[in-house]
Amino acid sequence: MIHFPLILGFVAGCVSTYAFVPQVVKIWRERDCIAISLKMYVLRLAGFVLWLAYGAALGSVPLIVSNLLNLLLGGAILVFKLQALGLCPDPKGRFCAERSAR
């Protein structure tokens, strides 16, 4: 039988991770991330790395899985933001709203 804390951890991880999906989809569709804070996403990703390390130290599968997924989704948003700022290659010129607004 699976323990309640393990189930709770997986549910919490799924909900927290899914919270990123609407933002990623919105940025991808609208090609606009002007309102996204670069500092916030850098700090948020640093936090995910620390939570991932903590989960690995504990051997907690829910912490490891959810924070790996959070790193992927949050990392995508950070890449979109860096592309919009011209700090990351954007070969197809998809995220150019901030560069043209300057």
Backbone as numpy.savetxt, mean C-alpha at the origin, in Angstrom:
# Nx Ny Nz CAx CAy CAz Cx Cy Cz
-8.91 -28.07 15.08 -9.75 -26.87 15.08 -8.87 -25.62 15.08
-9.23 -24.67 14.26 -8.49 -23.42 14.19 -8.90 -22.53 15.36
-7.93 -21.90 15.97 -8.20 -21.05 17.13 -8.82 -19.73 16.72
-9.69 -19.21 17.58 -10.36 -17.95 17.33 -9.39 -16.80 17.06
-8.30 -16.65 17.85 -7.36 -15.54 17.57 -6.78 -15.59 16.15
-6.54 -16.79 15.64 -6.00 -16.92 14.28 -7.02 -16.45 13.25
-8.26 -16.86 13.42 -9.34 -16.42 12.52 -9.51 -14.91 12.60
-9.52 -14.40 13.82 -9.65 -12.95 14.02 -8.51 -12.20 13.34
-7.30 -12.73 13.43 -6.15 -12.10 12.78 -6.28 -12.07 11.27
-6.76 -13.16 10.69 -6.95 -13.20 9.24 -8.06 -12.24 8.79
-9.15 -12.18 9.54 -10.24 -11.27 9.19 -9.76 -9.81 9.30
-9.08 -9.49 10.38 -8.56 -8.13 10.55 -7.58 -7.77 9.42
-6.73 -8.71 9.06 -5.78 -8.48 7.97 -6.48 -8.26 6.64
-7.52 -9.05 6.38 -8.27 -8.91 5.12 -8.95 -7.56 5.03
-9.58 -7.14 6.11 -10.29 -5.86 6.12 -9.29 -4.71 5.95
-8.19 -4.75 6.70 -7.18 -3.69 6.61 -6.55 -3.63 5.22
-6.29 -4.77 4.65 -5.68 -4.82 3.32 -6.66 -4.34 2.25
-7.91 -4.79 2.35 -8.91 -4.39 1.36 -9.14 -2.88 1.38
-8.87 -2.23 2.48 -9.05 -0.78 2.57 -8.20 -0.04 1.54
-7.10 -0.62 1.09 -6.24 0.01 0.08 -6.82 -0.10 -1.33
-7.60 -1.10 -1.59 -8.04 -1.40 -2.95 -8.79 -0.23 -3.60
-9.78 0.39 -2.93 -10.47 1.51 -3.59 -9.53 2.66 -3.98
-8.52 2.94 -3.14 -7.58 4.03 -3.46 -6.73 3.67 -4.66
-6.24 2.45 -4.72 -5.43 2.02 -5.86 -6.25 2.08 -7.15
-7.47 1.58 -7.10 -8.34 1.58 -8.28 -8.65 3.01 -8.71
-8.95 3.89 -7.75 -9.27 5.29 -8.07 -8.08 5.98 -8.76
-6.90 5.80 -8.21 -5.71 6.42 -8.81 -5.47 5.83 -10.20
-5.60 4.54 -10.33 -5.36 3.89 -11.62 -6.34 4.39 -12.68
-7.61 4.48 -12.32 -8.64 4.91 -13.29 -8.52 6.38 -13.64
-8.34 7.22 -12.63 -8.33 8.67 -12.85 -6.95 9.21 -13.22
-5.91 8.41 -13.01 -4.54 8.84 -13.29 -4.21 10.13 -12.56
-4.69 10.22 -11.32 -4.51 11.44 -10.54 -4.19 11.09 -9.10
-3.06 11.56 -8.64 -2.71 11.31 -7.24 -2.13 12.57 -6.60
-2.60 13.72 -7.05 -2.12 14.99 -6.51 -2.39 15.09 -5.01
-3.55 14.64 -4.57 -3.93 14.78 -3.16 -3.26 13.74 -2.25
-2.53 12.80 -2.80 -1.89 11.76 -2.00 -0.62 12.33 -1.38
-0.45 12.12 -0.09 0.73 12.60 0.63 1.89 11.62 0.47
2.97 12.10 -0.11 4.16 11.27 -0.29 4.72 10.84 1.06
4.84 11.78 1.99 5.41 11.47 3.31 4.57 10.42 4.03
3.25 10.53 3.93 2.38 9.58 4.61 2.58 8.18 4.07
2.69 8.02 2.75 2.86 6.69 2.19 4.25 6.13 2.47
5.26 6.95 2.50 6.60 6.47 2.86 6.58 5.96 4.30
6.00 6.75 5.21 5.92 6.33 6.61 5.03 5.10 6.78
3.94 5.06 6.05 3.02 3.92 6.15 3.71 2.63 5.70
4.45 2.72 4.61 5.18 1.53 4.13 6.27 1.12 5.11
6.93 2.09 5.73 7.92 1.76 6.76 7.24 1.02 7.92
6.06 1.47 8.28 5.29 0.79 9.32 4.94 -0.63 8.93
4.55 -0.84 7.67 4.23 -2.20 7.21 5.46 -3.10 7.26
6.61 -2.57 6.92 7.84 -3.35 7.00 8.10 -3.76 8.46
7.90 -2.83 9.38 8.10 -3.14 10.79 7.08 -4.16 11.29
5.81 -4.01 10.90 4.80 -4.99 11.29 5.10 -6.36 10.68
5.61 -6.37 9.46 5.99 -7.62 8.82 7.12 -8.29 9.60
8.11 -7.52 10.01 9.22 -8.06 10.80 8.71 -8.58 12.14
7.81 -7.85 12.75 7.22 -8.28 14.02 6.45 -9.59 13.84
5.66 -9.66 12.79 4.91 -10.88 12.50 5.84 -12.06 12.24
6.93 -11.81 11.54 7.90 -12.87 11.27 8.56 -13.32 12.57
8.89 -12.36 13.44 9.51 -12.71 14.72 8.58 -13.56 15.58
7.28 -13.28 15.50 6.29 -14.04 16.26 5.87 -15.33 15.56
6.16 -15.40 14.26 5.68 -16.53 13.47 4.19 -16.46 13.22
3.67 -15.24 13.16 2.23 -15.01 12.99 1.88 -14.92 11.50
1.25 -15.95 10.98 0.89 -15.99 9.57 -0.05 -14.83 9.19
-1.09 -14.52 9.99 -1.96 -13.40 9.61 -1.20 -12.07 9.49
-0.28 -11.80 10.43 0.50 -10.56 10.35 1.40 -10.55 9.13
2.02 -11.66 8.84 2.93 -11.74 7.70 2.17 -11.55 6.38
1.09 -12.30 6.20 0.33 -12.25 4.94 -0.29 -10.88 4.73
-0.96 -10.35 5.76 -1.64 -9.07 5.57 -0.65 -7.94 5.32
0.49 -7.96 5.99 1.46 -6.89 5.77 2.22 -7.02 4.46
2.39 -8.24 3.96 2.95 -8.39 2.61 1.99 -7.80 1.58
0.71 -8.10 1.72 -0.29 -7.54 0.79 -0.39 -6.03 0.93
-0.34 -5.53 2.17 -0.37 -4.07 2.38 0.84 -3.41 1.74
1.99 -4.05 1.83 3.19 -3.51 1.18 3.01 -3.43 -0.33
2.41 -4.45 -0.92 2.20 -4.44 -2.37 1.24 -3.32 -2.79
0.09 -3.23 -2.10 -0.90 -2.21 -2.47 -0.41 -0.80 -2.14
0.14 -0.63 -0.95 0.68 0.68 -0.58 1.87 1.05 -1.45
2.67 0.06 -1.81 3.80 0.30 -2.70 3.35 0.75 -4.08
2.24 0.18 -4.55 1.70 0.61 -5.86 1.30 2.08 -5.80
0.65 2.48 -4.72 0.26 3.89 -4.59 1.49 4.78 -4.53
2.51 4.35 -3.80 3.74 5.14 -3.72 4.41 5.26 -5.08
4.44 4.19 -5.86 5.01 4.25 -7.20 4.21 5.22 -8.08
2.89 5.16 -8.01 2.06 6.09 -8.77 2.41 7.53 -8.40
2.55 7.80 -7.10 2.87 9.15 -6.64 4.26 9.58 -7.13
5.22 8.69 -7.03 6.58 9.02 -7.50 6.60 9.26 -9.00
5.81 8.50 -9.75 5.72 8.72 -11.19 5.10 10.08 -11.47
4.09 10.45 -10.71 3.45 11.75 -10.92 4.40 12.89 -10.63
5.31 12.69 -9.68 6.29 13.71 -9.34 7.50 13.69 -10.27
7.57 12.70 -11.14 8.70 12.56 -12.04 9.92 11.96 -11.37
9.74 11.31 -10.23 10.84 10.72 -9.48 11.01 9.23 -9.73
10.13 8.68 -10.55 10.16 7.25 -10.85 9.80 7.12 -12.34
10.46 6.22 -13.06 10.15 6.09 -14.49 8.67 5.81 -14.75
8.13 6.51 -15.70 6.74 6.33 -16.13 6.76 6.28 -17.66
7.20 5.14 -18.22 7.43 5.05 -19.65 6.23 5.40 -20.52
5.04 5.15 -20.05 3.85 5.43 -20.86 3.25 6.79 -20.54
3.85 7.54 -19.62 3.36 8.87 -19.27 1.98 8.88 -18.69
1.64 7.88 -17.90 0.27 7.76 -17.36 -0.01 8.74 -16.23
0.97 9.00 -15.41 0.75 9.81 -14.21 1.50 11.12 -14.34
0.96 12.00 -15.15 1.68 13.25 -15.41 0.92 14.47 -14.94
-0.15 14.30 -14.18 -0.98 15.42 -13.75 -0.19 16.43 -12.94
0.66 15.97 -12.02 1.39 16.91 -11.16 2.50 17.61 -11.93
3.13 16.91 -12.86 4.19 17.55 -13.64 3.65 18.64 -14.53
2.47 18.41 -15.12 1.91 19.43 -16.01 1.27 20.56 -15.22
0.95 20.33 -13.94 0.32 21.36 -13.11 1.35 22.36 -12.58
2.63 22.02 -12.67 3.68 22.91 -12.11 3.85 24.13 -12.93
